[in-house]
Amino acid sequence: MTFCLLQILLVIYLLLNITFSLKDTDKEREIEGKVVVVTGGTCDIGYAIADHFLNNGAKVAILLDIKIEEGIQAEKELNSKYGENKAVFIQCDVTVDSKRLSEYILRKFKHVDIFVNNAASVEENEPRKLMLINAVATIEWSIIFFKHMRKDNFRGEGGTIINISSTAAHNIDPLYATYKASKFAILGFSQSLGHKYNYNKYGVRVLTLCPGPTNTTLVNNVYNLYERKLVEKVIKYYNFATIQSSDNVGRGAVEVFRSSESGKSWDIVDEKPPVESPNTITVMPEF
């Protein structure tokens, strides 16, 4: 009799755990009322991500960027579209301001639900600066907000970190060697930090977006560094149908946020919805 009672209690306990787990999963994938931070958030992909999260009910989008004029304009546009104080611009150098501004943001907004590392550089002639912006800053900001969000922290409520890598992280070709190194680093770091083991232990999702060729200021600079013929050959080899809009990446970010398990990486290309990234590296044949 006692043994049967224990079995019944165990079944009830397991069912309750499953129920609460599903509720937690649903809650973490809701956008309504969430506080979102986007680095490099004043133009192109970063702006589009902020725009789409606000459009889907986010409480506020905090735009971190080094460019003051673009930041003021982005804040004005988004507040005009979604209402006063829905967007907040804060000038930021992601390579040096992580401690100071993370503390300021958490004091002012109390918590952050979604953190997007989007700031990037393609300045191949300044490799140290490029790696600091793209890789080191992404790692530093991720660690700071992972610690803030983790549920074993007495204040942590869980959350989601979205890191912007690139399809360049799983393609090998003659272009942008240092840029590729930075995007490889982001992908490896994000998939490790977002591993199922870490998610189950700490309750923080880490997702990676890998946009393909996108109509941004950064991508357009490729023609200033390499022969147009070479660039076009590379694009043709990967069979990209089009240079997609930043808006498609913003839309894809929301879709991935609502559906993805932690540790996953998603390609967004050709103005199409996200697809899970391949596990293999594509190497171009010899020229």
NUFIMAR-914694 format. One record per residue: x, y, z of N, C-alpha, C, O in turn; residue in three letters. Coordinates in steps of 0.05 Angstrom, whole numbers, plus 5000, padded with zeros to 4 digits. Layout:
<sites>
SITE   n_x   n_y   n_z  ca_x  ca_y  ca_z   c_x   c_y   c_z   o_x   o_y   o_z  residu
SITE     X     Y     Z     X     Y     Z     X     Y     Z     X     Y     Z     ala
...
</sites>
This chain:
<sites>
SITE   n_x   n_y   n_z  ca_x  ca_y  ca_z   c_x   c_y   c_z   o_x   o_y   o_z  residu
SITE  5017  4976  5000  5000  5000  5000  5017  5025  5000  5013  5044  4984     met
SITE  5037  5025  5018  5055  5048  5020  5071  5052  4994  5075  5074  4984     thr
SITE  5080  5029  4982  5095  5030  4957  5078  5042  4934  5088  5058  4919     phe
SITE  5053  5033  4933  5034  5044  4912  5030  5074  4915  5030  5089  4896     cys
SITE  5027  5083  4940  5024  5111  4946  5048  5127  4937  5046  5149  4926     leu
SITE  5072  5116  4942  5097  5130  4934  5098  5132  4904  5107  5152  4893     leu
SITE  5090  5111  4890  5090  5111  4861  5071  5132  4850  5078  5147  4831     gln
SITE  5047  5134  4862  5028  5154  4853  5039  5183  4858  5036  5200  4840     ile
SITE  5051  5187  4881  5062  5213  4887  5085  5220  4868  5088  5243  4860     leu
SITE  5101  5200  4860  5123  5204  4841  5112  5212  4814  5122  5231  4801     leu
SITE  5091  5199  4805  5078  5206  4779  5067  5234  4779  5071  5249  4760     val
SITE  5054  5241  4801  5043  5269  4804  5065  5289  4803  5063  5310  4790     ile
SITE  5087  5283  4817  5110  5302  4817  5122  5306  4789  5127  5328  4781     tyr
SITE  5125  5284  4775  5136  5285  4748  5117  5301  4729  5126  5317  4713     leu
SITE  5091  5296  4731  5072  5310  4715  5072  5340  4720  5071  5356  4702     leu
SITE  5074  5347  4746  5075  5376  4753  5100  5389  4743  5100  5411  4733     leu
SITE  5123  5374  4744  5148  5385  4734  5146  5390  4704  5156  5411  4694     asn
SITE  5134  5371  4689  5131  5374  4660  5113  5398  4654  5120  5414  4636     ile
SITE  5091  5401  4669  5073  5423  4665  5086  5450  4669  5084  5468  4652     thr
SITE  5100  5453  4692  5114  5478  4698  5136  5484  4678  5141  5507  4671     phe
SITE  5150  5463  4669  5171  5466  4649  5160  5477  4623  5172  5495  4611     ser
SITE  5138  5466  4614  5125  5476  4590  5116  5505  4592  5119  5520  4574     leu
SITE  5106  5512  4616  5097  5540  4621  5121  5558  4620  5119  5580  4608     lys
SITE  5144  5550  4632  5168  5566  4631  5178  5570  4603  5186  5592  4595     asp
SITE  5177  5548  4586  5185  5550  4558  5168  5569  4543  5178  5586  4528     thr
SITE  5142  5568  4547  5123  5587  4534  5129  5615  4542  5129  5633  4525     asp
SITE  5134  5620  4567  5139  5647  4578  5164  5659  4566  5164  5682  4559     lys
SITE  5185  5643  4564  5211  5654  4555  5210  5661  4525  5227  5676  4516     glu
SITE  5190  5650  4511  5188  5655  4482  5167  5676  4476  5162  5682  4452     arg
SITE  5156  5688  4496  5137  5710  4492  5153  5736  4490  5174  5740  4503     glu
SITE  5144  5755  4473  5157  5780  4469  5143  5803  4484  5156  5822  4493     ile
SITE  5118  5800  4488  5102  5821  4501  5114  5829  4528  5118  5812  4546     glu
SITE  5120  5855  4531  5129  5866  4556  5159  5862  4562  5168  5868  4584     gly
SITE  5174  5851  4543  5202  5845  4547  5220  5869  4543  5214  5886  4526     lys
SITE  5242  5870  4558  5263  5890  4554  5284  5879  4536  5296  5858  4542     val
SITE  5289  5893  4513  5308  5883  4493  5331  5903  4491  5327  5927  4490     val
SITE  5355  5892  4489  5379  5909  4484  5392  5899  4458  5396  5875  4455     val
SITE  5399  5918  4441  5412  5911  4415  5437  5927  4412  5436  5952  4411     val
SITE  5460  5915  4410  5485  5929  4403  5486  5934  4373  5476  5917  4358     thr
SITE  5497  5956  4365  5497  5963  4337  5468  5966  4327  5461  5959  4305     gly
SITE  5451  5978  4345  5423  5978  4341  5411  6001  4326  5386  6004  4324     gly
SITE  5427  6019  4315  5417  6044  4303  5413  6042  4273  5401  6060  4261     thr
SITE  5422  6021  4260  5419  6019  4231  5419  5990  4222  5427  5972  4237     cys
SITE  5412  5986  4197  5414  5960  4184  5402  5937  4201  5379  5940  4210     asp
SITE  5416  5915  4205  5405  5892  4218  5397  5897  4247  5376  5889  4255     ile
SITE  5414  5912  4261  5408  5918  4289  5382  5934  4292  5365  5928  4309     gly
SITE  5379  5954  4275  5354  5970  4275  5330  5953  4268  5309  5955  4281     tyr
SITE  5333  5936  4248  5311  5918  4240  5302  5899  4262  5279  5894  4265     ala
SITE  5322  5889  4277  5315  5871  4299  5300  5886  4321  5280  5876  4331     ile
SITE  5309  5910  4328  5295  5926  4348  5267  5932  4338  5248  5931  4354     ala
SITE  5264  5940  4313  5238  5947  4301  5219  5923  4303  5196  5927  4311     asp
SITE  5228  5899  4296  5210  5876  4296  5202  5867  4325  5180  5858  4329     his
SITE  5221  5870  4343  5214  5863  4371  5194  5883  4382  5175  5875  4396     phe
SITE  5197  5908  4376  5177  5928  4385  5150  5923  4372  5129  5926  4385     leu
SITE  5151  5917  4347  5126  5912  4332  5111  5888  4343  5087  5886  4339     asn
SITE  5125  5870  4357  5113  5846  4368  5108  5849  4398  5103  5829  4412     asn
SITE  5109  5874  4409  5101  5878  4436  5122  5882  4457  5115  5883  4481     gly
SITE  5147  5884  4449  5168  5889  4469  5163  5914  4485  5153  5934  4474     ala
SITE  5170  5914  4510  5165  5938  4527  5183  5961  4518  5174  5984  4517     lys
SITE  5208  5955  4513  5227  5976  4505  5250  5963  4490  5258  5940  4496     val
SITE  5261  5978  4471  5286  5969  4457  5308  5989  4463  5305  6013  4456     ala
SITE  5329  5980  4475  5352  5997  4482  5373  5994  4460  5383  5972  4455     ile
SITE  5379  6016  4446  5397  6015  4423  5424  6024  4432  5428  6048  4439     leu
SITE  5444  6007  4432  5471  6014  4438  5487  6017  4413  5488  5999  4396     leu
SITE  5500  6040  4409  5515  6045  4385  5535  6068  4389  5530  6085  4405     asp
SITE  5556  6067  4374  5577  6088  4377  5569  6113  4361  5580  6135  4366     ile
SITE  5551  6110  4342  5544  6132  4324  5521  6149  4335  5498  6140  4337     lys
SITE  5528  6174  4343  5508  6190  4357  5485  6199  4339  5462  6196  4346     ile
SITE  5492  6211  4316  5471  6221  4298  5451  6199  4290  5427  6203  4291     glu
SITE  5462  6177  4282  5445  6154  4274  5428  6144  4298  5405  6137  4294     glu
SITE  5440  6145  4322  5426  6136  4345  5402  6154  4352  5380  6144  4358     gly
SITE  5407  6180  4351  5385  6199  4357  5362  6196  4337  5339  6196  4344     ile
SITE  5370  6192  4311  5350  6189  4290  5334  6163  4293  5310  6162  4290     gln
SITE  5349  6141  4300  5335  6115  4303  5316  6116  4326  5293  6106  4324     ala
SITE  5324  6128  4349  5307  6131  4372  5282  6147  4365  5259  6139  4372     glu
SITE  5285  6168  4350  5263  6185  4342  5243  6170  4324  5219  6171  4328     lys
SITE  5254  6156  4305  5237  6141  4286  5221  6119  4300  5197  6116  4296     glu
SITE  5234  6104  4317  5220  6082  4331  5199  6092  4351  5178  6080  4354     leu
SITE  5206  6114  4365  5186  6125  4383  5162  6137  4369  5140  6137  4379     asn
SITE  5168  6148  4346  5146  6159  4329  5127  6136  4320  5103  6140  4318     ser
SITE  5139  6113  4315  5124  6090  4305  5110  6075  4327  5087  6065  4323     lys
SITE  5122  6073  4351  5111  6055  4371  5103  6069  4397  5090  6057  4414     tyr
SITE  5110  6094  4400  5102  6109  4424  5126  6119  4440  5148  6108  4437     gly
SITE  5122  6139  4456  5143  6152  4471  5157  6132  4490  5145  6115  4503     glu
SITE  5184  6134  4490  5201  6117  4507  5201  6087  4501  5209  6071  4517     asn
SITE  5192  6080  4477  5193  6052  4469  5221  6045  4459  5230  6022  4461     lys
SITE  5236  6065  4449  5264  6061  4441  5281  6081  4457  5274  6104  4460     ala
SITE  5304  6071  4466  5323  6088  4481  5351  6084  4469  5361  6062  4469     val
SITE  5362  6106  4459  5390  6105  4448  5410  6112  4470  5406  6131  4485     phe
SITE  5431  6095  4472  5453  6101  4490  5479  6098  4474  5484  6077  4463     ile
SITE  5495  6119  4474  5520  6117  4459  5538  6097  4473  5540  6096  4498     gln
SITE  5551  6081  4457  5566  6058  4469  5589  6050  4450  5585  6047  4426     cys
SITE  5612  6046  4462  5634  6032  4448  5635  6004  4460  5643  6001  4483     asp
SITE  5626  5984  4445  5623  5958  4457  5649  5945  4467  5648  5927  4483     val
SITE  5671  5956  4457  5697  5944  4466  5706  5954  4493  5724  5941  4505     thr
SITE  5695  5975  4504  5704  5986  4530  5682  5991  4550  5687  5996  4573     val
SITE  5657  5992  4541  5635  6001  4558  5618  5979  4570  5597  5986  4582     asp
SITE  5626  5955  4568  5608  5933  4577  5601  5934  4606  5578  5932  4614     ser
SITE  5621  5938  4623  5616  5939  4652  5600  5963  4660  5580  5961  4674     lys
SITE  5608  5987  4651  5595  6012  4659  5566  6012  4649  5548  6018  4665     arg
SITE  5562  6006  4624  5535  6009  4613  5516  5986  4621  5492  5989  4624     leu
SITE  5527  5962  4625  5510  5940  4635  5499  5947  4663  5476  5942  4669     ser
SITE  5517  5958  4680  5508  5966  4706  5487  5989  4705  5467  5989  4720     glu
SITE  5491  6008  4687  5472  6030  4683  5445  6019  4674  5424  6027  4684     tyr
SITE  5445  6002  4654  5421  5991  4642  5405  5975  4664  5381  5978  4666     ile
SITE  5419  5959  4679  5405  5943  4700  5395  5960  4723  5374  5954  4735     leu
SITE  5409  5982  4729  5398  6001  4749  5372  6014  4739  5353  6017  4753     arg
SITE  5373  6023  4714  5351  6038  4703  5327  6021  4695  5304  6029  4700     lys
SITE  5332  5998  4684  5310  5981  4674  5305  5956  4691  5286  5941  4686     phe
SITE  5321  5952  4712  5318  5930  4731  5326  5903  4721  5339  5888  4735     lys
SITE  5319  5897  4696  5327  5871  4685  5327  5873  4655  5315  5891  4643     his
SITE  5340  5854  4642  5340  5852  4612  5331  5823  4605  5341  5804  4616     val
SITE  5312  5821  4587  5301  5795  4579  5314  5784  4554  5318  5760  4552     asp
SITE  5321  5802  4536  5333  5794  4510  5357  5812  4504  5354  5836  4504     ile
SITE  5380  5800  4500  5404  5815  4493  5414  5806  4466  5419  5782  4462     phe
SITE  5417  5825  4447  5426  5818  4420  5453  5831  4415  5456  5855  4415     val
SITE  5473  5814  4410  5500  5823  4403  5501  5825  4372  5504  5805  4359     asn
SITE  5500  5850  4362  5499  5854  4333  5522  5872  4323  5528  5871  4299     asn
SITE  5534  5888  4340  5554  5907  4332  5577  5891  4317  5585  5870  4325     ala
SITE  5586  5903  4295  5606  5889  4278  5623  5908  4262  5616  5931  4258     ala
SITE  5646  5898  4254  5664  5912  4236  5674  5893  4214  5675  5869  4218     ser
SITE  5680  5905  4191  5692  5889  4169  5719  5901  4161  5728  5896  4139     val
SITE  5731  5917  4178  5756  5930  4172  5779  5911  4173  5792  5908  4194     glu
SITE  5784  5897  4151  5805  5877  4150  5833  5888  4155  5851  5875  4165     glu
SITE  5836  5914  4149  5862  5927  4153  5867  5935  4182  5889  5945  4189     asn
SITE  5847  5930  4199  5850  5935  4228  5841  5909  4243  5821  5909  4256     glu
SITE  5857  5888  4240  5848  5862  4251  5843  5861  4281  5824  5848  4290     pro
SITE  5860  5875  4296  5856  5875  4325  5830  5888  4332  5814  5878  4349     arg
SITE  5824  5911  4320  5799  5926  4325  5775  5909  4317  5755  5907  4331     lys
SITE  5777  5896  4294  5756  5879  4284  5750  5857  4304  5726  5852  4310     leu
SITE  5770  5843  4313  5766  5821  4332  5755  5831  4358  5738  5817  4371     met
SITE  5763  5854  4367  5753  5865  4392  5723  5871  4390  5708  5864  4408     leu
SITE  5715  5883  4368  5687  5890  4364  5670  5865  4360  5650  5861  4373     ile
SITE  5678  5848  4341  5661  5826  4332  5661  5803  4352  5640  5793  4360     asn
SITE  5685  5794  4361  5687  5770  4377  5689  5776  4407  5673  5766  4423     ala
SITE  5709  5792  4415  5714  5796  4444  5690  5810  4457  5681  5802  4478     val
SITE  5680  5831  4444  5657  5845  4456  5633  5827  4458  5619  5828  4478     ala
SITE  5628  5811  4437  5605  5793  4438  5608  5774  4462  5588  5768  4476     thr
SITE  5631  5763  4466  5636  5745  4488  5632  5759  4515  5619  5749  4533     ile
SITE  5644  5783  4518  5643  5797  4543  5614  5805  4551  5605  5800  4573     glu
SITE  5599  5816  4532  5571  5824  4537  5554  5800  4543  5537  5801  4560     trp
SITE  5559  5778  4528  5543  5753  4533  5547  5743  4561  5528  5736  4574     ser
SITE  5572  5742  4570  5578  5732  4597  5565  5750  4618  5554  5739  4638     ile
SITE  5566  5776  4614  5554  5794  4634  5524  5789  4637  5514  5786  4659     ile
SITE  5510  5787  4614  5481  5784  4615  5473  5756  4620  5451  5751  4630     phe
SITE  5490  5736  4614  5484  5709  4622  5484  5707  4652  5466  5694  4663     phe
SITE  5503  5719  4665  5504  5719  4694  5480  5733  4706  5469  5725  4727     lys
SITE  5471  5755  4693  5448  5769  4703  5422  5753  4700  5405  5753  4718     his
SITE  5420  5738  4678  5395  5723  4672  5393  5696  4686  5371  5687  4691     met
SITE  5416  5683  4692  5415  5656  4701  5397  5652  4725  5398  5667  4744     arg
SITE  5382  5630  4725  5361  5626  4745  5373  5617  4772  5359  5618  4792     lys
SITE  5398  5608  4773  5409  5600  4799  5420  5625  4813  5428  5623  4836     asp
SITE  5419  5648  4799  5424  5674  4812  5399  5682  4826  5377  5679  4814     asn
SITE  5400  5692  4851  5376  5697  4866  5358  5718  4853  5334  5720  4859     phe
SITE  5369  5734  4835  5352  5753  4820  5346  5745  4792  5330  5758  4778     arg
SITE  5359  5724  4782  5356  5716  4754  5329  5705  4747  5317  5689  4763     gly
SITE  5318  5713  4724  5292  5704  4715  5294  5689  4689  5273  5684  4676     glu
SITE  5318  5682  4681  5321  5670  4654  5322  5692  4633  5321  5716  4640     gly
SITE  5325  5684  4608  5326  5704  4587  5338  5691  4562  5344  5667  4561     gly
SITE  5342  5708  4542  5353  5698  4516  5374  5717  4506  5371  5741  4506     thr
SITE  5397  5706  4498  5418  5720  4485  5419  5712  4456  5420  5688  4450     ile
SITE  5419  5731  4438  5420  5725  4409  5446  5738  4398  5449  5762  4400     ile
SITE  5463  5721  4388  5488  5731  4377  5488  5729  4347  5481  5709  4335     asn
SITE  5496  5751  4334  5496  5752  4304  5523  5743  4294  5543  5757  4296     ile
SITE  5523  5720  4281  5547  5710  4267  5542  5715  4237  5535  5737  4230     ser
SITE  5547  5696  4221  5545  5699  4192  5547  5672  4178  5558  5653  4190     ser
SITE  5535  5670  4154  5540  5646  4139  5570  5643  4133  5579  5621  4126     thr
SITE  5585  5664  4136  5614  5663  4133  5627  5644  4154  5649  5636  4150     ala
SITE  5612  5639  4175  5622  5622  4197  5623  5592  4189  5636  5576  4203     ala
SITE  5610  5585  4167  5612  5557  4158  5618  5555  4128  5611  5536  4115     his
SITE  5631  5577  4117  5639  5576  4089  5669  5585  4088  5677  5604  4102     asn
SITE  5684  5572  4071  5712  5580  4067  5716  5589  4039  5711  5574  4020     ile
SITE  5725  5614  4035  5730  5626  4009  5752  5646  4012  5762  5650  4035     asp
SITE  5761  5660  3991  5784  5679  3993  5778  5705  4007  5796  5721  4010     pro
SITE  5753  5711  4014  5746  5738  4024  5746  5739  4054  5739  5720  4068     leu
SITE  5753  5763  4065  5748  5770  4093  5758  5749  4113  5743  5739  4129     tyr
SITE  5784  5743  4112  5795  5723  4130  5792  5729  4159  5784  5712  4175     ala
SITE  5798  5754  4167  5796  5762  4195  5766  5763  4204  5759  5754  4226     thr
SITE  5750  5774  4186  5721  5775  4192  5710  5747  4197  5695  5742  4215     tyr
SITE  5718  5728  4179  5710  5700  4183  5718  5689  4209  5703  5675  4223     lys
SITE  5743  5695  4217  5754  5685  4242  5736  5695  4265  5730  5680  4284     ala
SITE  5727  5720  4264  5710  5731  4285  5683  5717  4286  5672  5713  4307     ser
SITE  5672  5711  4262  5646  5699  4261  5647  5669  4268  5628  5658  4280     lys
SITE  5669  5655  4262  5674  5628  4272  5674  5629  4302  5661  5612  4315     phe
SITE  5688  5649  4314  5689  5651  4343  5662  5654  4356  5656  5642  4376     ala
SITE  5646  5672  4344  5619  5677  4355  5602  5651  4354  5588  5645  4373     ile
SITE  5603  5637  4332  5587  5613  4329  5596  5592  4349  5579  5580  4363     leu
SITE  5622  5587  4352  5631  5567  4370  5625  5574  4399  5616  5557  4415     gly
SITE  5629  5599  4406  5623  5609  4433  5594  5606  4440  5586  5596  4461     phe
SITE  5577  5615  4421  5548  5615  4426  5537  5587  4429  5520  5581  4446     ser
SITE  5546  5568  4412  5536  5541  4413  5545  5527  4439  5531  5510  4450     gln
SITE  5569  5534  4448  5579  5522  4473  5564  5534  4497  5555  5519  4515     ser
SITE  5561  5560  4498  5547  5573  4521  5518  5565  4521  5506  5562  4542     leu
SITE  5507  5561  4497  5479  5554  4495  5473  5524  4496  5450  5515  4492     gly
SITE  5494  5508  4501  5491  5479  4502  5468  5471  4521  5463  5484  4541     his
SITE  5455  5449  4514  5433  5439  4529  5439  5436  4559  5423  5442  4576     lys
SITE  5464  5427  4565  5472  5424  4593  5470  5450  4607  5459  5452  4629     tyr
SITE  5481  5472  4595  5481  5498  4608  5453  5509  4610  5445  5521  4630     asn
SITE  5437  5504  4589  5409  5514  4590  5393  5501  4612  5379  5514  4627     tyr
SITE  5396  5475  4615  5381  5460  4636  5390  5469  4664  5374  5469  4682     asn
SITE  5416  5476  4666  5426  5484  4692  5420  5513  4699  5414  5519  4723     lys
SITE  5421  5531  4679  5419  5559  4685  5394  5573  4675  5387  5595  4684     tyr
SITE  5380  5561  4655  5355  5572  4645  5358  5596  4627  5340  5612  4624     gly
SITE  5381  5598  4614  5386  5620  4595  5390  5609  4567  5407  5592  4563     val
SITE  5373  5618  4548  5377  5609  4520  5399  5626  4507  5400  5650  4511     arg
SITE  5415  5613  4491  5434  5627  4474  5430  5618  4445  5433  5594  4439     val
SITE  5423  5636  4427  5417  5630  4400  5436  5644  4381  5447  5665  4388     leu
SITE  5441  5633  4358  5458  5646  4338  5444  5650  4312  5431  5632  4302     thr
SITE  5445  5674  4301  5435  5680  4274  5459  5683  4255  5479  5696  4261     leu
SITE  5457  5670  4232  5478  5672  4211  5465  5683  4186  5458  5668  4168     cys
SITE  5464  5710  4183  5453  5721  4159  5473  5717  4135  5497  5717  4139     pro
SITE  5461  5713  4112  5477  5713  4087  5480  5741  4077  5476  5760  4093     gly
SITE  5488  5745  4052  5492  5772  4041  5467  5789  4045  5445  5782  4037     pro
SITE  5472  5812  4059  5450  5830  4066  5457  5858  4058  5480  5866  4060     thr
SITE  5437  5873  4050  5442  5900  4040  5447  5919  4064  5429  5932  4074     asn
SITE  5472  5919  4074  5480  5935  4096  5505  5952  4088  5518  5946  4069     thr
SITE  5510  5972  4104  5534  5988  4100  5559  5971  4101  5577  5975  4085     thr
SITE  5560  5952  4120  5584  5935  4123  5588  5918  4098  5611  5917  4088     leu
SITE  5568  5905  4089  5570  5886  4066  5577  5902  4041  5593  5892  4024     val
SITE  5566  5925  4037  5571  5941  4014  5601  5949  4012  5611  5955  3990     asn
SITE  5615  5950  4035  5643  5957  4035  5661  5935  4023  5684  5941  4017     asn
SITE  5650  5911  4018  5666  5890  4007  5677  5897  3980  5699  5888  3973     val
SITE  5662  5913  3965  5671  5920  3938  5694  5940  3939  5707  5945  3919     tyr
SITE  5698  5953  3962  5721  5971  3965  5747  5956  3971  5769  5967  3968     asn
SITE  5745  5931  3980  5768  5916  3988  5777  5895  3968  5800  5887  3966     leu
SITE  5758  5885  3952  5764  5863  3933  5753  5870  3905  5736  5887  3902     tyr
SITE  5765  5856  3886  5756  5859  3858  5727  5850  3856  5719  5829  3866     glu
SITE  5711  5866  3842  5683  5860  3839  5679  5832  3826  5661  5817  3834     arg
SITE  5696  5825  3808  5694  5799  3794  5697  5776  3814  5682  5756  3813     lys
SITE  5716  5779  3833  5720  5758  3854  5696  5756  3872  5687  5734  3879     leu
SITE  5686  5779  3881  5663  5780  3899  5639  5766  3886  5625  5750  3899     val
SITE  5634  5773  3861  5611  5762  3847  5614  5732  3843  5594  5717  3843     glu
SITE  5638  5723  3838  5643  5694  3835  5637  5679  3861  5625  5657  3860     lys
SITE  5645  5690  3883  5640  5678  3909  5610  5676  3915  5600  5655  3923     val
SITE  5596  5698  3910  5567  5699  3915  5553  5679  3897  5535  5665  3906     ile
SITE  5562  5677  3872  5550  5658  3853  5555  5629  3862  5537  5612  3859     lys
SITE  5579  5624  3872  5586  5597  3880  5567  5587  3902  5558  5564  3902     tyr
SITE  5561  5604  3922  5544  5597  3944  5514  5597  3936  5497  5590  3952     tyr
SITE  5509  5604  3911  5482  5603  3901  5462  5620  3916  5438  5613  3918     asn
SITE  5471  5643  3927  5453  5662  3939  5436  5674  3916  5447  5685  3897     phe
SITE  5410  5674  3919  5392  5684  3898  5391  5714  3898  5387  5726  3877     ala
SITE  5395  5726  3921  5392  5755  3923  5408  5766  3947  5414  5751  3966     thr
SITE  5413  5792  3947  5423  5806  3970  5398  5813  3986  5383  5831  3978     ile
SITE  5394  5801  4009  5369  5805  4024  5369  5832  4039  5389  5845  4042     gln
SITE  5345  5839  4048  5342  5863  4064  5348  5858  4093  5345  5835  4103     ser
SITE  5355  5879  4108  5359  5877  4137  5332  5870  4150  5332  5856  4170     ser
SITE  5310  5879  4138  5284  5873  4149  5278  5844  4151  5266  5834  4169     asp
SITE  5288  5829  4131  5284  5800  4131  5299  5787  4155  5289  5767  4167     asn
SITE  5322  5798  4162  5337  5787  4185  5323  5794  4211  5321  5778  4229     val
SITE  5312  5819  4212  5297  5826  4236  5272  5809  4240  5266  5800  4262     gly
SITE  5259  5803  4218  5235  5785  4219  5244  5757  4228  5230  5744  4244     arg
SITE  5266  5748  4217  5277  5722  4224  5285  5720  4253  5282  5698  4265     gly
SITE  5296  5741  4264  5304  5741  4292  5280  5736  4310  5283  5720  4329     ala
SITE  5258  5748  4304  5233  5744  4320  5224  5715  4317  5216  5702  4337     val
SITE  5225  5704  4293  5216  5677  4288  5233  5657  4304  5223  5638  4316     glu
SITE  5259  5661  4303  5278  5643  4317  5273  5646  4347  5273  5626  4361     val
SITE  5270  5670  4357  5265  5675  4385  5241  5659  4395  5241  5647  4417     phe
SITE  5220  5658  4379  5195  5645  4387  5196  5614  4384  5179  5601  4395     arg
SITE  5216  5604  4370  5214  5575  4364  5239  5559  4371  5237  5534  4374     ser
SITE  5262  5572  4375  5287  5557  4376  5294  5547  4404  5289  5560  4424     ser
SITE  5306  5523  4405  5318  5513  4429  5345  5527  4432  5357  5537  4413     glu
SITE  5356  5527  4457  5382  5539  4462  5404  5523  4448  5402  5499  4444     ser
SITE  5425  5538  4439  5448  5526  4427  5445  5523  4397  5464  5515  4383     gly
SITE  5422  5529  4385  5418  5526  4357  5428  5550  4341  5430  5572  4352     lys
SITE  5436  5545  4316  5445  5566  4298  5427  5566  4274  5419  5545  4264     ser
SITE  5420  5590  4264  5401  5592  4242  5412  5610  4219  5421  5632  4224     trp
SITE  5411  5600  4195  5418  5616  4171  5393  5631  4162  5371  5621  4162     asp
SITE  5398  5657  4155  5377  5673  4143  5388  5685  4117  5405  5702  4117     ile
SITE  5377  5675  4095  5387  5683  4069  5365  5687  4049  5343  5677  4052     val
SITE  5371  5701  4027  5354  5703  4003  5325  5712  4009  5307  5704  3995     asp
SITE  5322  5729  4029  5295  5740  4036  5276  5717  4043  5251  5720  4040     glu
SITE  5287  5696  4054  5270  5673  4063  5270  5670  4093  5287  5682  4107     lys
SITE  5252  5653  4104  5252  5648  4133  5278  5634  4142  5292  5623  4125     pro
SITE  5284  5634  4168  5308  5621  4178  5307  5591  4173  5286  5578  4175     pro
SITE  5330  5579  4168  5334  5550  4168  5357  5543  4185  5376  5558  4187     val
SITE  5356  5520  4198  5378  5512  4216  5404  5510  4201  5405  5499  4179     glu
SITE  5425  5521  4213  5452  5521  4199  5462  5493  4196  5457  5475  4212     ser
SITE  5478  5489  4175  5491  5462  4171  5513  5458  4191  5524  5477  4202     pro
SITE  5519  5433  4196  5541  5427  4215  5568  5424  4201  5588  5420  4213     asn
SITE  5567  5426  4174  5591  5423  4159  5602  5450  4148  5587  5469  4146     thr
SITE  5627  5450  4142  5640  5474  4130  5641  5471  4100  5651  5450  4090     ile
SITE  5632  5490  4085  5633  5490  4056  5659  5503  4047  5665  5526  4054     thr
SITE  5675  5488  4032  5701  5498  4022  5699  5502  3992  5692  5484  3977     val
SITE  5706  5526  3982  5705  5531  3953  5727  5515  3940  5748  5511  3951     met
SITE  5722  5505  3915  5743  5491  3900  5765  5511  3892  5762  5535  3894     pro
SITE  5787  5500  3882  5809  5517  3873  5800  5534  3850  5784  5526  3833     glu
SITE  5811  5558  3848  5805  5576  3825  5821  5567  3801  5818  5579  3779     phe
</sites>
